[in-house]
Every structure is written in C-alpha cells, then in structure tokens.
Amino acid sequence: MSSIGALWPVLLGGALGVVVGVLAGFRRRVGSASRLTFARMATIVTTASVGALAATWWLWTAGRRPFSHLYFPPAEGTQFLSNEQFTTVVTLGRLAWTLTFIVGMAGTITLWAWSRVDGRRERHVG
C-alpha cells in the first residue's frame, strides 16, 4: 500500500474539517467584507488542520502504540521495523508535529481575525 493510500483518514479528516469550517464561517455575515473573508479562510484552515490532526492521532493509537511515542519515538526497537513500518512511524511523527504547529498558529490567527470582524475592538482616536 502506498503511503498516501495509508493516510486516507488524514485526508478525510482534513476534508471534513473544510466542510465544518465553511459552514461555521458562513454563519456570521456582519462586518467588513475583506475582514470577513480573511476570518472565514482562517476558520477553514484551522478546522481542516484539526480534522487532519485528529485523524493522525487516530491512526497512531489504532495501531495500539503509546500516544507519547508519536511525538517522541523511542530509539530502541526501531532497528527491528521493516522499511514500510519505519516510514509510517516517521511520516506520522512529522505530520503530528507539523499539524500541531499549524493548528496552534491558525487557531490564534482565527481568533484574532474573528475578533476584528465586527470592528468593536478598533481604537478610535479623538
């Protein structure tokens, strides 16, 4: 099985996250058009990343592996893995770190963007 074929839950989680982000982003229609568009896009990126990260965690724990080994794999025992198993461990580990970073950054940007949409947080000098 190819590495992409093995990661279908991550792709599905990301796609479901996009759907949730689109639905959540279009609930609110008050505010500046450019700010609203930016906030909606940030919401979509955040929810897609959360969905993909949840699928990555599910893939890891479904194999009855300790969750802590996803982010910090133990060095001992890796010499007994086949090339395919080792590639899977490395790929899921990289995905977990990357998606965790993206979720954190995109979530922060999303919260900031939605707080600026309605314009209540703007400072008015005068």
Phi, psi and omega in degrees: 000136180287162182293329177290319179297329180283341184258023181301327177296328179293317178295318178295317178299320177294319179294318177296324176296323177296316179299314179297319179296321178295315180295319180290323183289332183265005176289325187255128185234019182256134175130179180296139183298317181291320178292322179294318178296316179298316180296321178295317179296319178296322177296317180296316179297318181296311182292325176295319179293320178296317178298317179293322178293319177299320178293324177296315177298319180296316178301320182291311184283338177293335177275012180057038176258146178298136183301324182295335180284348177293316182271331180226082182291140179288144181286326182286140178093345182288339179289346180266000179277147173286169180300319181294318179294318180296318178298320178296315180298314181294317181296314179295323177296316178295319177300315182299313180296314182296313181293325177297317177296315181296318178299316179297312181291312181294323178296319177297315179296321179296313178299318178296316183296316180291331178289339180265351186296311185279353174080004182288337183270359180288144178270133177247120181271134176147000000 
